[in-house]
Amino acid sequence: MSKSVLVTGATGTIGRDVARRLSERGVSVRAGVRDQAKARKQFGLNIALAPFDFENEKTFAGALEGAEKVFLLPPLLPNQLEVMNVFVDAVKRAGVRHIVKLSAIGVDDETQPTPIKWHGANEQHIRQSGLVFTFLRPNSFMQNFFTYFPPRNGVIYLPWGNGTASFVDTRDIASVAARVLTSDGHEGKIYTLTGPATLGIADVARILSEVTRREFKYVDVPEAAARDGMIQAGVPQWQVELVMELHVVNKQNRWSAVTSDIEKVTGTPPTDFVQFARDYAEKFGVS
């Protein structure tokens, strides 16, 4: 069997882009997926599919067979750290040469919210495994504004106060991952991936208004109201707690730094929020 790259989380926003970009580069890609029918609709016949489920360790060996490199996109699970560490052990046993982990900004902070602690502990587990690694640490995604906290009737409700972040486009994250997986010199490297500017939510609303010619506003909601809203929407309690921890960090401006790592790796500057808004205008009600 020829050497290939296993992409986990391949039907998600980032994983899908990584798999496609690798395929476009002529790489033998294997998408690890739970839902074969959904994946086949997304990828057609261009990308090989492998049955894979982070919660089923029995699927690991088959998906990893013959893989030279792995893109690890962590699953959103309450036992995420345990699951990722078990998978890393399987990657080691399979003789994979290089693992590229999608981590998160803030791993080196003195105090970290729980999801960042999980990433840090998994990074450490990878280091201790002896695997060749590259860690990608992105900031909050621009795409979150139409996935996790989309505007409702033109209003963005978030408990961020005047907090800011250097939001990053997931397409840029995928570009970095594809470049790292197809070129040398990234072994042992850590890349912090941000957009080109620091923005508050009021800035986001202003840009969306200018680009779409519709009115968008930001309402800073109390943390208790944000928590209750997620619970009423059916978000699991464990996930609510994780999201609220992240909101607190963003309200404190702790992840507002801008880096040049995307351009360093890809040779192209990161996408700014204006371009993002133009590209995804239909997501914000523009036909």
C-alpha positions in Angstrom: 0.0 0.0 0.0 1.4 3.4 -1.0 2.2 5.9 1.7 -0.6 8.4 2.4 -1.8 11.1 4.7 -4.7 10.3 7.1 -6.9 13.3 7.7 -9.2 13.0 10.8 -12.2 15.2 11.2 -12.4 15.1 7.4 -16.0 16.1 7.0 -15.7 19.2 9.2 -14.9 22.7 8.0 -11.1 22.5 8.4 -10.6 18.8 7.8 -12.5 18.9 4.6 -10.4 21.8 3.3 -7.2 20.0 4.3 -8.2 16.8 2.5 -9.1 18.7 -0.7 -5.9 20.8 -0.7 -3.8 17.7 -0.2 -5.6 15.9 -3.0 -5.1 18.9 -5.3 -1.4 18.7 -4.6 -1.4 15.1 -5.8 -1.1 13.6 -2.3 -2.6 10.2 -1.6 -5.2 11.3 1.0 -7.3 9.0 3.2 -10.2 10.7 5.0 -11.0 9.1 8.3 -14.8 9.4 8.7 -17.8 7.9 10.6 -20.4 8.7 8.0 -19.2 7.2 4.7 -22.3 8.4 2.7 -21.9 12.1 3.9 -18.2 12.0 3.1 -18.7 10.5 -0.4 -21.1 13.4 -1.2 -18.5 15.9 -0.1 -15.4 14.3 -1.7 -16.8 12.4 -4.7 -14.4 9.7 -5.8 -11.3 11.8 -5.6 -10.4 10.9 -2.0 -10.2 7.5 -0.3 -12.4 7.0 2.7 -11.5 4.9 5.8 -14.0 4.0 8.6 -12.8 5.9 11.6 -14.3 6.9 14.9 -12.4 8.5 17.8 -14.7 6.7 20.2 -14.0 3.3 18.7 -10.3 2.4 19.1 -10.9 -0.7 16.9 -11.1 1.6 13.8 -7.6 3.1 14.4 -5.4 0.4 13.0 -7.2 0.1 9.7 -7.4 3.9 9.1 -3.7 4.2 10.0 -2.4 1.3 7.9 0.3 2.5 5.5 -0.1 6.2 6.5 3.1 8.2 6.5 1.6 11.3 8.1 -1.5 12.2 10.1 -3.5 15.4 10.5 -5.1 15.3 14.0 -8.2 17.4 14.3 -9.4 16.8 17.9 -13.1 15.7 18.4 -15.5 17.7 20.4 -16.0 15.3 23.3 -16.1 15.5 27.1 -13.3 13.0 27.2 -11.4 14.6 24.4 -7.9 14.4 26.1 -8.2 10.7 26.9 -9.4 9.9 23.3 -6.7 12.0 21.7 -3.9 10.4 23.8 -5.2 6.9 22.9 -5.2 7.8 19.3 -1.6 9.2 19.5 -0.5 5.9 21.0 -2.0 4.1 18.0 -0.3 6.5 15.6 3.0 5.7 17.2 2.4 1.9 17.0 1.4 2.3 13.3 4.9 3.7 12.5 3.6 7.0 11.2 6.4 9.4 10.5 4.9 12.8 11.2 1.8 14.1 13.1 0.4 17.5 12.6 -1.9 18.4 15.4 -4.6 21.2 15.3 -4.1 22.7 18.8 -5.2 26.1 20.0 -3.8 29.5 20.9 -2.9 30.1 24.5 -1.3 26.8 25.3 1.7 28.6 26.8 -0.5 30.9 29.0 0.1 30.6 32.7 -3.6 30.1 33.3 -5.7 28.3 30.7 -9.3 27.4 30.2 -10.1 23.7 30.3 -10.1 23.1 26.5 -6.7 24.8 26.2 -5.4 22.6 29.0 -6.5 19.6 27.1 -4.6 20.7 24.0 -1.5 21.4 26.1 -1.6 18.0 27.7 -2.1 16.3 24.4 0.8 18.2 22.9 2.9 17.0 25.8 1.8 13.4 25.2 2.8 13.7 21.6 6.2 15.1 22.6 6.7 12.2 25.0 5.7 9.7 22.3 8.8 10.5 20.3 6.7 11.2 17.2 7.8 13.9 14.8 5.3 16.7 15.3 4.1 20.1 14.2 1.6 22.0 16.3 -0.8 24.5 14.8 -2.3 26.9 17.3 -5.1 28.9 15.7 -7.1 31.7 17.3 -10.9 31.9 17.3 -12.3 31.2 13.8 -13.9 33.8 11.6 -16.4 31.1 10.6 -17.7 30.9 14.1 -19.8 34.0 13.2 -22.1 31.8 11.1 -21.6 28.5 12.9 -21.4 28.8 16.7 -22.6 32.3 17.3 -24.3 33.6 14.2 -26.2 36.9 14.3 -29.9 36.7 15.2 -32.0 39.3 13.4 -28.9 41.3 12.7 -27.6 41.2 16.3 -24.5 39.4 17.5 -25.0 38.4 21.2 -21.8 37.6 23.0 -20.5 38.1 26.6 -17.2 39.6 25.4 -17.6 43.1 26.7 -14.9 45.1 24.9 -12.7 42.1 24.4 -10.8 41.5 21.2 -9.3 38.7 19.2 -7.2 38.2 16.1 -9.8 36.0 14.4 -8.4 33.6 11.7 -10.1 32.3 8.6 -10.3 28.4 8.7 -9.2 28.4 5.0 -5.9 29.8 6.0 -5.5 27.1 8.7 -6.1 24.5 6.1 -3.6 26.1 3.8 -1.0 26.0 6.5 -1.8 22.4 7.4 -1.5 21.3 3.7 1.8 23.1 3.3 3.2 21.5 6.5 2.1 18.1 5.4 3.7 18.4 1.9 7.0 20.1 2.6 10.0 19.8 4.7 11.3 22.0 7.5 8.3 22.1 9.7 9.3 19.2 12.0 9.2 20.2 15.7 7.7 23.6 14.8 4.8 25.4 16.5 2.8 27.9 14.5 0.4 30.4 16.1 -2.2 31.2 13.5 -4.1 34.5 13.6 -5.7 36.9 11.3 -4.0 40.2 10.3 -5.8 42.4 12.8 -7.3 42.5 16.3 -11.0 43.0 16.3 -13.8 43.5 18.9 -17.3 42.2 18.2 -18.4 45.8 17.5 -15.8 45.9 14.8 -17.1 42.6 13.4 -20.7 44.0 13.3 -19.5 47.2 11.6 -17.6 45.3 8.9 -20.5 43.0 8.3 -22.8 46.0 7.9 -20.5 47.7 5.4 -19.9 44.6 3.3 -23.5 43.3 3.3 -25.2 46.7 3.4 -27.4 45.3 6.1 -27.4 46.5 9.7 -25.6 44.4 12.3 -25.1 45.3 15.9 -23.3 43.8 18.9 -25.0 43.3 22.2 -22.8 42.5 25.1 -24.9 40.0 27.1 -24.4 39.0 30.8 -22.5 35.8 31.2 -25.5 34.2 33.0 -27.7 35.1 30.0 -25.2 33.6 27.6 -25.1 30.4 29.7 -28.9 30.1 29.9 -29.3 30.7 26.2 -27.0 27.8 25.3 -28.7 25.5 27.8 -32.1 26.4 26.4 -30.8 25.7 22.9 -30.0 22.2 24.0 -26.2 22.5 24.3 -24.8 19.8 26.6 -23.8 21.2 30.1 -20.1 20.1 29.7 -19.9 22.0 26.4 -21.6 25.1 27.9 -18.9 25.2 30.6 -16.1 25.0 28.1 -17.5 27.7 25.9 -18.1 30.0 28.8 -14.5 29.6 29.9 -13.4 30.6 26.4 -15.7 33.7 26.4 -14.1 34.8 29.7 -10.6 34.7 28.2 -11.7 36.6 25.1 -13.4 39.3 27.3 -10.0 39.8 28.9 -8.2 40.4 25.6 -5.8 37.6 26.2 -5.7 36.3 22.6 -5.4 39.6 20.7 -1.9 39.3 19.5 -1.2 39.1 15.7 1.4 36.8 14.3 3.0 36.4 10.8 3.1 32.6 10.9 0.5 32.1 8.2 2.5 34.1 5.7 5.7 32.5 6.9 4.4 29.1 6.1 2.3 29.7 3.0 3.9 32.8 1.5 0.5 34.5 1.5 -0.9 37.0 4.0 -3.8 35.9 6.2 -7.3 36.7 5.1 -8.7 39.8 6.6 -12.3 40.0 8.0 -13.5 42.2 5.1 -12.5 39.6 2.6 -14.0 36.9 4.7 -17.3 38.8 4.9 -17.3 39.2 1.2 -16.6 35.6 0.5 -19.4 34.4 2.9 -21.9 37.2 2.3 -24.7 34.7 1.7 -24.2 33.3 5.2 -25.2 36.7 6.5 -28.4 37.0 4.4 -27.0 38.4 1.2 -28.1 36.6 -2.0 
